[in-house]
Amino acid sequence: MDLVFQLLSVVLVLGLVWGISWFLRKRTPGFSGGNTIHGLSRKARIQLTPHHSVHLIQFRDHEILIGVHPGGYSVLRETK
């Protein structure tokens, strides 16, 4: 009976953690990987290597293509 109680307790705690994180993701912009904060959003990302990626960022009516590398980042293209 103790084993069943312990398993149910673990399932309940994991369910609460999942439920709280789901609620926060839905209600809080920018929480846990949210894609939109104050008009700034990441539209797409392509991982080229473990240390290199390309991101498409949108800020209001601007779209910016950014290359990220170990030395920093480079703006590849900007459109309005």
DSSP file with accessible surface (Angstrom, degrees, kcal/mol):
  #  RESIDUE AA STRUCTURE BP1 BP2  ACC     N-H-->O    O-->H-N    N-H-->O    O-->H-N    TCO  KAPPA ALPHA  PHI   PSI    X-CA   Y-CA   Z-CA
    1    1 A M     >        0   0  192      0, 0.0     4,-2.1     0, 0.0     5,-0.2   0.000 360.0 360.0 360.0 -34.1    0.0    0.0    0.0
    2    2 A D  H  >  +     0   0  129      1,-0.2     4,-2.4     2,-0.2     5,-0.2   0.886 360.0  53.1 -64.7 -37.7    2.9    2.4    0.7
    3    3 A L  H  > S+     0   0  114      2,-0.2     4,-2.5     1,-0.2    -1,-0.2   0.921 108.8  48.7 -64.5 -42.4    4.3    1.8   -2.8
    4    4 A V  H  > S+     0   0   80      1,-0.2     4,-2.6     2,-0.2     5,-0.2   0.926 111.8  49.6 -63.5 -43.2    0.9    2.7   -4.4
    5    5 A F  H  X S+     0   0  141     -4,-2.1     4,-2.2     1,-0.2    -2,-0.2   0.920 111.7  48.6 -62.6 -42.4    0.7    5.9   -2.3
    6    6 A Q  H  X S+     0   0  120     -4,-2.4     4,-2.3     2,-0.2    -2,-0.2   0.916 111.9  48.6 -65.2 -43.0    4.2    6.9   -3.2
    7    7 A L  H  X S+     0   0  103     -4,-2.5     4,-2.5     1,-0.2    -2,-0.2   0.920 111.8  48.9 -64.4 -42.6    3.6    6.4   -6.9
    8    8 A L  H  X S+     0   0  112     -4,-2.6     4,-2.4     1,-0.2    -1,-0.2   0.891 110.4  52.3 -64.1 -36.9    0.3    8.3   -6.8
    9    9 A S  H  X S+     0   0   46     -4,-2.2     4,-2.5    -5,-0.2    -2,-0.2   0.923 110.1  47.8 -64.0 -43.2    2.2   11.2   -5.0
   10   10 A V  H  X S+     0   0   83     -4,-2.3     4,-2.7     2,-0.2     5,-0.2   0.930 112.3  49.1 -63.9 -44.2    4.8   11.3   -7.6
   11   11 A V  H  X S+     0   0   97     -4,-2.5     4,-2.4     1,-0.2    -2,-0.2   0.921 111.6  50.1 -62.5 -40.7    2.2   11.3  -10.4
   12   12 A L  H  X S+     0   0  112     -4,-2.4     4,-2.4     2,-0.2    -2,-0.2   0.939 111.8  46.8 -64.1 -45.2    0.3   14.1   -8.6
   13   13 A V  H  X S+     0   0   83     -4,-2.5     4,-2.5     2,-0.2     5,-0.2   0.934 113.4  48.1 -64.8 -44.6    3.5   16.3   -8.2
   14   14 A L  H  X S+     0   0  112     -4,-2.7     4,-2.5     1,-0.2    -1,-0.2   0.904 111.4  51.6 -63.2 -38.8    4.5   15.8  -11.8
   15   15 A G  H  X S+     0   0   40     -4,-2.4     4,-2.7    -5,-0.2    -1,-0.2   0.907 109.9  49.2 -63.5 -40.8    1.0   16.6  -13.0
   16   16 A L  H  X S+     0   0  100     -4,-2.4     4,-2.7     2,-0.2     5,-0.2   0.925 111.2  49.1 -64.6 -42.7    1.0   19.8  -10.9
   17   17 A V  H  X S+     0   0   92     -4,-2.5     4,-2.3     1,-0.2     5,-0.2   0.939 113.7  46.2 -62.6 -44.8    4.4   20.9  -12.3
   18   18 A W  H  X S+     0   0  164     -4,-2.5     4,-2.5    -5,-0.2    -2,-0.2   0.930 113.2  49.8 -63.5 -43.8    3.2   20.2  -15.9
   19   19 A G  H  X S+     0   0   26     -4,-2.7     4,-2.4     2,-0.2    -2,-0.2   0.912 111.3  47.8 -63.6 -41.5    0.0   22.1  -15.3
   20   20 A I  H  X S+     0   0  104     -4,-2.7     4,-2.6     2,-0.2     5,-0.2   0.929 112.9  48.1 -66.9 -42.7    1.7   25.1  -13.8
   21   21 A S  H  X S+     0   0   33     -4,-2.3     4,-2.3    -5,-0.2    -2,-0.2   0.910 111.9  50.1 -65.9 -37.4    4.2   25.3  -16.6
   22   22 A W  H  X S+     0   0  119     -4,-2.5     4,-1.9    -5,-0.2    -2,-0.2   0.941 111.7  48.5 -63.2 -45.2    1.4   24.9  -19.2
   23   23 A F  H  X S+     0   0  103     -4,-2.4     4,-2.2     1,-0.2     5,-0.2   0.932 112.4  48.0 -61.3 -45.1   -0.6   27.7  -17.5
   24   24 A L  H  X S+     0   0   56     -4,-2.6     4,-2.4     1,-0.2     7,-0.2   0.889 109.7  52.4 -65.9 -37.8    2.4   30.0  -17.4
   25   25 A R  H  < S+     0   0  109     -4,-2.3    -1,-0.2    -5,-0.2    -2,-0.2   0.888 113.9  43.7 -64.2 -37.3    3.3   29.4  -21.1
   26   26 A K  H  < S+     0   0  144     -4,-1.9    -2,-0.2    -5,-0.2    -1,-0.2   0.857 123.9  33.9 -75.0 -35.2   -0.2   30.3  -22.1
   27   27 A R  H  < S+     0   0  178     -4,-2.2    -2,-0.2    -5,-0.2    -3,-0.2   0.697 110.3  61.2 -96.6 -22.1   -0.6   33.4  -19.9
   28   28 A T  S >< S-     0   0   59     -4,-2.4     3,-1.6    -5,-0.2    -1,-0.2  -0.910  74.1-139.9-116.9 109.1    2.9   34.9  -19.8
   29   29 A P  T 3  S+     0   0  103      0, 0.0     3,-0.1     0, 0.0     8,-0.1  -0.433  90.4  19.6 -64.6 135.6    4.5   36.0  -23.0
   30   30 A G  T >  S+     0   0   31      1,-0.3     3,-0.5     6,-0.2     2,-0.4   0.403  90.3 133.6  88.4  -3.6    8.2   35.2  -23.1
   31   31 A F  T <  S-     0   0   78     -3,-1.6    -1,-0.3    -7,-0.2     3,-0.2  -0.675  77.7 -11.3 -84.4 130.3    8.0   32.4  -20.5
   32   32 A S  T 3  S-     0   0   79     -2,-0.4    -1,-0.2     1,-0.2    -2,-0.1   0.919 140.4 -29.9  53.6  54.3    9.7   29.2  -21.3
   33   33 A G  S <  S+     0   0   66     -3,-0.5    -1,-0.2     1,-0.2    -2,-0.1   0.666  83.9 170.7  86.0  13.9   10.4   29.7  -24.9
   34   34 A G        -     0   0   36     -3,-0.2    -1,-0.2     1,-0.1    -2,-0.1  -0.330  27.6-144.6 -55.1 144.3    7.5   32.0  -25.8
   35   35 A N  S    S+     0   0   87      1,-0.1     7,-1.1     6,-0.1     2,-0.4   0.521  73.3  59.7 -96.7  -6.4    8.1   33.4  -29.3
   36   36 A T  E     +A   41   0A  78      5,-0.2     2,-0.4     3,-0.0     5,-0.2  -0.978  48.4 164.0-131.5 125.1    6.6   36.9  -29.0
   37   37 A I  E >  S-A   40   0A  80      3,-2.8     3,-2.1    -2,-0.4    -7,-0.0  -0.949  76.0 -29.3-137.3 114.3    7.7   39.7  -26.6
   38   38 A H  T 3  S-     0   0  170     -2,-0.4     3,-0.1     1,-0.3    -1,-0.0   0.873 127.1 -42.1  50.1  48.7    6.6   43.3  -27.2
   39   39 A G  T 3  S+     0   0   36      1,-0.2    21,-1.9    20,-0.1     2,-0.5   0.445 116.1 113.6  83.3  -3.4    6.3   42.9  -31.0
   40   40 A L  E <   +AB  37  59A  84     -3,-2.1    -3,-2.8    19,-0.2     2,-0.3  -0.896  39.7 163.7-103.4 125.2    9.6   40.9  -31.3
   41   41 A S  E     -AB  36  58A  12     17,-2.8    17,-3.3    -2,-0.5     2,-0.7  -0.995  38.8-128.8-143.4 149.7    9.2   37.3  -32.4
   42   42 A R  E     - B   0  57A 101     -7,-1.1    15,-0.2    -2,-0.3     3,-0.1  -0.875  23.6-178.8 -95.8 116.2   11.3   34.5  -33.8
   43   43 A K  E     -     0   0A 113     13,-2.6     2,-0.3    -2,-0.7    14,-0.2   0.834  62.8  -5.5 -85.1 -35.5    9.6   33.2  -36.9
   44   44 A A  E     - B   0  56A  48     12,-1.3    12,-2.5     2,-0.0     2,-0.3  -0.991  52.8-163.7-157.7 157.8   12.1   30.4  -37.8
   45   45 A R  E     - B   0  55A 126     -2,-0.3     2,-0.5    10,-0.2    10,-0.2  -0.983   2.4-166.2-147.5 136.1   15.4   28.8  -36.8
   46   46 A I  E     - B   0  54A 106      8,-2.6     8,-2.5    -2,-0.3     2,-0.7  -0.990  14.5-146.4-123.6 122.3   17.6   26.4  -38.7
   47   47 A Q  E     + B   0  53A  89     -2,-0.5     6,-0.2     6,-0.2    -2,-0.0  -0.795  20.3 175.4 -87.3 114.6   20.4   24.7  -36.8
   48   48 A L  E     -     0   0A 108      4,-2.0     5,-0.2    -2,-0.7    -1,-0.2   0.899  68.7 -13.2 -86.8 -47.7   23.3   24.3  -39.2
   49   49 A T  E >  S- B   0  52A  63      3,-2.0     3,-0.9     0, 0.0    -1,-0.3  -0.854  86.3 -84.8-139.1 177.3   25.9   22.7  -36.8
   50   50 A P  T 3  S+     0   0  113      0, 0.0     3,-0.0     0, 0.0    -2,-0.0   0.785 131.3  29.9 -59.2 -23.8   26.0   22.4  -33.0
   51   51 A H  T 3  S+     0   0  134      1,-0.1     2,-0.4    -4,-0.0    -4,-0.0   0.351 113.5  67.4-117.1   3.9   27.4   26.0  -32.8
   52   52 A H  E <   +B   49   0A  79     -3,-0.9    -4,-2.0    17,-0.2    -3,-2.0  -0.992  53.6 155.2-130.2 134.1   25.9   27.7  -35.9
   53   53 A S  E     -BC  47  68A  11     15,-2.0    15,-3.2    -2,-0.4     2,-0.4  -0.969  31.7-134.4-150.8 163.8   22.3   28.6  -36.6
   54   54 A V  E     -BC  46  67A  32     -8,-2.5    -8,-2.6    -2,-0.3     2,-0.4  -0.983  22.0-166.6-123.4 131.3   20.2   31.0  -38.7
   55   55 A H  E     -BC  45  66A  32     11,-3.0    11,-3.0    -2,-0.4     2,-0.6  -0.961  15.4-149.7-121.8 138.4   17.3   32.8  -37.2
   56   56 A L  E     -BC  44  65A  48    -12,-2.5   -13,-2.6    -2,-0.4   -12,-1.3  -0.942  24.7-172.7-105.1 113.9   14.5   34.8  -38.8
   57   57 A I  E     -BC  42  64A  30      7,-3.1     7,-3.2    -2,-0.6     2,-0.5  -0.883  10.2-158.8-110.2 138.3   13.4   37.5  -36.4
   58   58 A Q  E     -BC  41  63A  51    -17,-3.3   -17,-2.8    -2,-0.4     2,-0.5  -0.973   9.5-179.4-118.6 129.2   10.4   39.8  -36.9
   59   59 A F  E >   -BC  40  62A  73      3,-2.5     3,-2.6    -2,-0.5     2,-0.3  -0.951  66.3 -59.6-126.9 107.7   10.1   43.2  -35.1
   60   60 A R  T 3  S-     0   0  176    -21,-1.9   -21,-0.0    -2,-0.5   -19,-0.0  -0.347 124.1 -12.9  53.1-110.2    6.8   44.9  -36.0
   61   61 A D  T 3  S+     0   0  106     -2,-0.3     2,-0.4    -3,-0.1    -1,-0.3   0.325 120.1  92.2-102.4  10.1    7.1   45.3  -39.8
   62   62 A H  E <   -C   59   0A  46     -3,-2.6    -3,-2.5    18,-0.2     2,-0.4  -0.839  55.2-161.6-103.6 141.4   10.8   44.4  -40.1
   63   63 A E  E     -CD  58  79A  75     16,-2.2    16,-2.9    -2,-0.4     2,-0.4  -0.985   9.4-169.7-119.1 133.4   12.2   41.0  -40.7
   64   64 A I  E     -CD  57  78A  38     -7,-3.2    -7,-3.1    -2,-0.4     2,-0.6  -0.987  13.4-152.1-127.5 129.2   15.9   40.3  -39.9
   65   65 A L  E     -CD  56  77A  61     12,-3.2    11,-3.1    -2,-0.4    12,-1.4  -0.900  22.9-172.3 -99.9 119.9   17.8   37.2  -40.9
   66   66 A I  E     -CD  55  75A  33    -11,-3.0   -11,-3.0    -2,-0.6     2,-0.5  -0.951  17.5-151.0-121.3 133.3   20.6   36.6  -38.3
   67   67 A G  E     -CD  54  74A  10      7,-3.2     7,-2.6    -2,-0.4     2,-0.5  -0.886  15.2-157.6 -99.5 127.9   23.5   34.1  -38.4
   68   68 A V  E     +CD  53  73A  53    -15,-3.2   -15,-2.0    -2,-0.5     5,-0.2  -0.920  21.4 158.9-110.4 131.5   24.6   33.0  -34.9
   69   69 A H  E >   - D   0  72A  64      3,-2.7     3,-2.1    -2,-0.5   -17,-0.2  -0.871  56.5 -88.4-142.7 171.2   28.1   31.6  -34.5
   70   70 A P  T 3  S+     0   0   96      0, 0.0     3,-0.1     0, 0.0   -18,-0.1   0.808 124.6  54.0 -58.3 -26.9   30.6   31.1  -31.6
   71   71 A G  T 3  S-     0   0   73      1,-0.1     2,-0.4     0, 0.0    -3,-0.0   0.486 125.3 -88.4 -85.6  -2.1   32.1   34.5  -32.2
   72   72 A G  E <   -D   69   0A  34     -3,-2.1    -3,-2.7     2,-0.0     2,-0.3  -0.992  61.2 -50.9 138.3-131.5   28.7   36.3  -31.9
   73   73 A Y  E     -D   68   0A 161     -2,-0.4     2,-0.4    -5,-0.2    -5,-0.2  -0.959  33.1-152.0-145.2 161.6   26.2   37.0  -34.6
   74   74 A S  E     -D   67   0A  54     -7,-2.6    -7,-3.2    -2,-0.3     2,-0.6  -1.000  21.2-127.6-136.9 135.3   25.9   38.6  -38.1
   75   75 A V  E     +D   66   0A  80     -2,-0.4    -9,-0.2    -9,-0.2     3,-0.1  -0.730  27.6 179.6 -80.7 118.1   23.0   40.3  -39.7
   76   76 A L  E     -     0   0A  97    -11,-3.1     2,-0.3    -2,-0.6   -10,-0.2   0.834  62.5  -8.2 -89.9 -37.7   22.5   38.5  -43.1
   77   77 A R  E     -D   65   0A 173    -12,-1.4   -12,-3.2     2,-0.0     2,-0.4  -0.965  54.5-162.0-160.9 144.9   19.5   40.4  -44.4
   78   78 A E  E     +D   64   0A 116     -2,-0.3     2,-0.3   -14,-0.2   -14,-0.2  -0.999  13.6 179.1-133.4 131.9   17.0   42.9  -43.3
   79   79 A T  E      D   63   0A  59    -16,-2.9   -16,-2.2    -2,-0.4    -2,-0.0  -0.918 360.0 360.0-128.5 158.4   13.7   43.7  -45.0
   80   80 A K              0   0  191     -2,-0.3   -18,-0.2   -18,-0.2    -2,-0.0  -0.788 360.0 360.0-111.2 360.0   10.8   46.0  -44.3
